[in-house]
Amino acid sequence: MSKAALILFVGFLALGGVFIYKAFDKEEIDRLDTRVSPQSVNEGGPEVLQPHPLSIEALRNGDYPGSDFVIEQTLTPGSNYQRYIASYKSEGLKIFGLLTIPNGTAPDGGWPAIIFNHGYISPSVYRTTERYFAYTDEFSRNGYIVFKSDYRGHGSSEGNARGGYGSNDYTIDVLNAMSSVQRMEEVNPDKIGFWGHSMGGHITLRSMVVNRDIKAGVIWAGVVASYPDLLNRWRRRNPSITPLPGNTRGSWRQSLIDQHGDADANPTFWNSISANSYLSEISGPLQLHHGTADTSVPVEFSEKLYDQLKTAGKEGENYIYPGDDHNITANFNTAMNRSIEFFDRYLK
């Protein structure tokens, strides 16, 4: 073989080797990392893997600066506190919410605060001052600054309401709400807890494995199951519940399955978007409440989460109310007193 032919042959082998290596590398990426976003390739450089936008890792990589609150409207005061409609910024969107501030002199360091995460209410009928007044009033009367975010697309808030399970939008909104509350001169930034009901429980749990500044959480009738359990256990046991509370179309299920396979075929992906997979890093103790006659969210979700917390060596409490409904109506006072005592223990 001539010298020129030898050089061409070696070059051909080298070029073929590159093709073989790149094909193998792509195959391994597809097989091993199911969280890759289609937008994860950097032009002109090596491929950079990015976590799926719905994943806990993506939330942890986010920035949630919040903003100073703007008082939009002064409402009729409560028994010992002031009430306002206030706005703040989340991803450039103007988000509204209910803000309450206790009367009197704040304790040293400022008032403790509760970020109040409401459950699903159709965005088309949601109003800032409707629903949950009895809940926020109890916390407000007991010496807490309370902020209930409307979430994007709800009430006067800007943006689209894309649901609570197929998007991290609402979680991002409350993480920005927390930063906004921490900016308030009346607030002790080291004494902030989260409360959530139903879909708001899902948001609360996700927030607590992302932001370590959340000192304690309370969840009533929470959608706190892992995504594999949401796919495999809820609809089979409760076929009438479609879509899930907090999702306006239900399309997120099929969209994610079409992209990533179901939970049995691709557990890595589904675990990556589940807060339950990150309980060893939860920011603080968690108190759970659930009624056994809840026809919207199975009581087993709270029971299983409590067991998962214990397995992870984390502090938690679980209160089950026989025969009670999704709003824990019959045992409201008992559940509320337990919630206040829990927050007092860890935030005051």
C-alpha positions in Angstrom: 0.0 0.0 0.0 1.4 3.4 -1.0 2.0 6.0 1.7 -0.8 8.2 0.4 -3.3 5.3 0.5 -2.2 4.4 4.0 -2.9 7.9 5.2 -6.3 7.8 3.6 -7.1 4.4 5.2 -6.0 5.6 8.6 -8.1 8.7 8.2 -11.1 6.7 7.2 -10.8 4.5 10.3 -10.4 7.5 12.5 -13.5 9.1 11.0 -15.5 5.9 11.3 -14.4 5.7 15.0 -15.8 9.1 15.6 -19.1 8.0 14.1 -19.2 4.8 16.2 -18.3 6.7 19.4 -21.0 9.4 18.9 -23.6 6.8 18.1 -22.7 4.8 21.2 -22.6 8.0 23.3 -26.1 9.0 22.2 -27.5 5.6 22.8 -26.1 5.6 26.4 -27.5 9.0 27.0 -31.0 8.0 25.9 -30.9 4.8 28.0 -29.3 6.2 31.2 -30.6 9.7 31.5 -34.3 10.0 30.9 -34.5 13.5 32.3 -32.9 15.1 29.3 -34.8 18.0 27.8 -35.1 18.3 24.1 -33.6 21.8 24.4 -30.5 20.5 26.2 -28.0 20.6 23.3 -25.6 23.6 23.2 -24.9 24.7 19.6 -21.3 24.6 18.7 -20.3 22.7 21.9 -20.6 19.4 23.7 -24.1 18.2 24.5 -25.1 19.4 28.0 -27.7 17.4 29.8 -30.4 19.4 31.5 -33.0 18.1 34.1 -36.5 17.8 32.9 -38.4 21.1 33.6 -40.8 19.3 35.9 -38.1 17.7 38.0 -37.0 18.5 41.5 -33.5 19.1 40.2 -34.8 21.8 37.8 -36.6 23.5 40.7 -33.4 23.5 42.7 -31.5 25.0 39.9 -34.0 27.9 39.6 -33.8 31.4 40.9 -36.7 32.8 43.0 -35.9 36.4 44.0 -39.5 37.5 44.5 -39.9 41.3 44.8 -41.1 43.9 47.2 -44.9 43.7 47.8 -47.1 46.4 46.3 -50.3 47.0 48.4 -53.1 47.0 45.7 -56.1 47.3 48.1 -56.7 47.7 51.8 -59.5 45.4 53.0 -61.6 45.4 56.1 -59.3 44.4 59.0 -59.6 41.2 61.0 -60.1 41.1 64.7 -56.5 41.9 65.5 -54.8 42.2 62.2 -54.8 44.1 58.9 -55.8 42.6 55.5 -54.6 43.6 52.1 -54.6 42.5 48.5 -50.9 42.7 47.5 -48.9 41.9 44.4 -45.4 40.6 43.7 -43.4 39.3 40.8 -42.8 35.7 39.7 -40.9 35.1 36.5 -41.8 38.6 35.4 -45.5 38.0 36.0 -47.6 40.2 38.4 -49.1 37.8 40.9 -51.8 38.9 43.4 -52.6 37.5 46.8 -54.1 38.0 50.2 -51.7 39.5 52.8 -52.4 39.8 56.5 -50.3 41.5 59.1 -50.9 41.3 62.9 -51.5 44.5 64.9 -49.1 45.6 67.6 -45.4 45.4 68.1 -43.6 42.6 66.4 -41.5 40.2 68.5 -37.7 40.5 68.4 -36.6 39.6 64.9 -40.0 40.1 63.3 -43.3 38.2 63.0 -43.2 34.6 61.9 -44.9 34.0 58.6 -47.0 31.3 56.8 -47.2 30.9 53.1 -50.7 29.6 52.5 -51.1 27.4 49.5 -54.7 26.9 48.5 -56.2 23.9 46.8 -57.7 23.7 43.4 -60.4 26.2 42.5 -61.3 26.7 38.9 -59.2 29.7 37.7 -62.2 31.1 35.9 -64.1 31.6 39.2 -61.2 32.1 41.6 -61.3 35.3 43.7 -58.6 36.5 46.1 -60.9 37.1 49.0 -63.2 34.1 48.6 -62.7 30.6 50.1 -60.3 29.7 52.9 -61.2 32.8 55.1 -61.8 30.6 58.1 -58.3 29.1 57.7 -56.3 32.2 57.1 -58.2 34.0 59.9 -57.1 31.4 62.5 -53.4 31.8 61.6 -53.7 35.6 61.3 -55.4 36.0 64.7 -52.6 33.9 66.4 -49.7 36.2 65.5 -48.6 35.2 62.0 -48.1 37.2 58.9 -50.0 35.2 56.3 -49.7 35.3 52.5 -52.0 33.4 50.2 -50.7 33.5 46.6 -53.4 33.5 43.9 -51.0 31.6 41.5 -50.6 32.7 37.9 -53.8 32.7 35.9 -56.0 33.0 39.0 -58.0 36.0 39.7 -56.1 39.1 38.6 -52.7 37.3 38.4 -51.0 37.4 35.1 -50.0 34.3 33.1 -51.7 31.1 32.2 -53.0 28.6 34.7 -51.4 25.4 33.5 -52.4 23.2 36.4 -50.6 22.0 39.5 -49.1 18.6 38.4 -47.9 18.9 34.8 -46.0 22.1 35.4 -43.9 23.7 38.2 -45.5 27.1 37.6 -47.4 27.3 40.8 -44.5 26.0 42.9 -42.3 28.7 41.3 -44.9 31.3 42.2 -45.0 30.3 45.9 -41.2 30.1 46.1 -41.1 33.7 44.8 -43.8 34.6 47.3 -41.6 33.3 50.1 -38.7 35.4 48.9 -41.1 38.4 48.8 -42.3 37.7 52.3 -38.7 37.5 53.5 -38.1 41.0 52.2 -40.7 42.5 54.5 -39.3 44.4 57.4 -42.1 43.1 59.6 -41.1 39.4 59.0 -38.5 37.3 60.7 -37.0 35.7 57.5 -35.8 32.7 59.5 -39.3 31.8 60.8 -41.4 30.9 57.8 -43.7 27.9 57.4 -45.9 26.5 54.6 -49.5 25.4 54.8 -51.2 23.6 52.0 -54.5 22.0 51.2 -55.1 19.3 48.5 -53.2 20.6 45.4 -51.6 23.1 47.8 -50.2 20.2 49.7 -48.5 18.9 46.6 -47.0 22.4 46.2 -45.9 22.6 49.8 -44.1 19.2 49.7 -42.3 20.2 46.5 -41.3 23.5 48.0 -39.9 21.9 51.2 -37.5 19.7 49.3 -36.3 22.7 47.3 -35.9 25.6 49.8 -34.2 24.9 53.1 -35.5 28.1 54.6 -39.0 26.6 55.1 -38.8 25.6 58.8 -42.1 23.6 59.0 -45.0 22.5 56.9 -48.6 21.5 57.5 -50.7 19.7 54.9 -54.4 19.0 54.9 -55.8 16.3 52.5 -52.7 16.7 50.4 -52.0 15.3 46.9 -48.7 14.1 48.4 -48.2 10.8 46.5 -45.3 10.2 44.2 -46.0 10.5 40.5 -45.8 6.7 40.0 -48.6 6.4 42.6 -50.6 9.2 41.0 -50.4 7.3 37.7 -50.8 3.7 39.0 -52.9 3.9 42.1 -55.2 6.9 42.2 -57.1 6.4 38.9 -57.5 2.7 39.3 -58.9 3.0 42.8 -60.9 6.2 42.1 -61.8 5.9 38.4 -64.3 8.8 38.8 -61.6 11.3 39.6 -60.4 12.6 36.3 -58.7 14.9 36.0 -56.8 15.3 39.3 -57.8 18.3 41.5 -55.6 21.1 40.4 -55.3 20.1 36.7 -57.7 21.8 34.3 -57.3 19.4 31.4 -55.6 16.2 32.6 -53.4 16.1 29.5 -50.2 16.2 31.5 -50.5 12.5 32.2 -50.6 11.3 28.7 -48.1 13.9 27.5 -45.5 12.7 29.9 -46.2 9.0 29.3 -45.9 9.6 25.5 -42.5 11.3 26.1 -41.0 9.1 28.8 -43.0 5.9 29.1 -45.1 4.9 32.0 -43.9 4.5 35.6 -43.1 0.8 35.2 -41.1 1.3 32.0 -39.2 4.4 33.2 -39.1 4.7 37.0 -36.0 6.9 36.9 -37.9 9.8 35.2 -41.0 9.5 37.3 -39.0 9.4 40.5 -37.0 12.5 39.4 -40.2 14.6 39.3 -41.5 13.2 42.6 -40.8 15.1 45.9 -41.2 11.8 47.7 -37.8 10.7 46.3 -36.1 13.6 48.1 -37.5 13.3 51.6 -34.1 12.8 53.1 -33.5 16.5 52.2 -36.8 17.9 53.4 -36.3 21.3 55.0 -38.2 20.7 58.3 -40.8 18.7 60.2 -44.2 18.0 58.5 -47.6 17.6 60.0 -50.3 15.8 58.0 -54.1 15.8 58.3 -56.6 13.6 56.4 -60.2 12.4 56.6 -61.0 8.8 55.8 -64.2 9.8 53.9 -62.3 12.1 51.5 -63.6 11.4 48.1 -61.2 13.7 46.3 -57.8 12.6 47.6 -57.3 9.1 49.1 -56.2 9.0 52.8 -53.6 6.5 51.8 -51.5 9.3 50.2 -50.9 10.9 53.6 -50.4 7.6 55.3 -47.8 6.5 52.8 -46.0 9.9 53.0 -45.9 9.6 56.8 -44.3 6.2 56.5 -41.8 7.5 53.9 -40.8 10.3 56.3 -40.2 7.9 59.1 -38.1 5.7 56.8 -36.1 8.8 55.8 -35.5 9.6 59.5 -37.5 12.8 59.3 -39.8 14.3 61.9 -43.5 14.2 61.1 -47.0 13.8 62.5 -50.1 12.3 60.9 -53.6 12.8 62.1 -56.4 10.7 60.6 -60.0 11.8 61.1 -62.5 8.8 60.7 -65.5 9.7 58.6 -64.3 13.2 57.8 -64.3 14.8 54.3 -61.8 16.6 52.0 -62.0 19.8 54.0 -61.9 18.1 57.4 -65.2 19.9 58.1 -66.3 17.9 61.2 -62.9 18.2 62.9 -61.9 21.6 61.6 -61.3 23.2 65.0 -59.2 20.2 66.2 -57.1 20.1 63.1 -56.6 23.9 63.1 -55.6 23.9 66.8 -53.1 21.1 66.1 -51.8 23.1 63.1 -51.3 26.3 65.1 -49.6 24.4 67.9 -47.3 22.8 65.4 -46.3 26.1 63.8 -45.9 27.7 67.3 -43.5 24.9 68.2 -41.2 25.5 65.3 -41.7 29.1 64.3 -42.0 31.0 67.6 
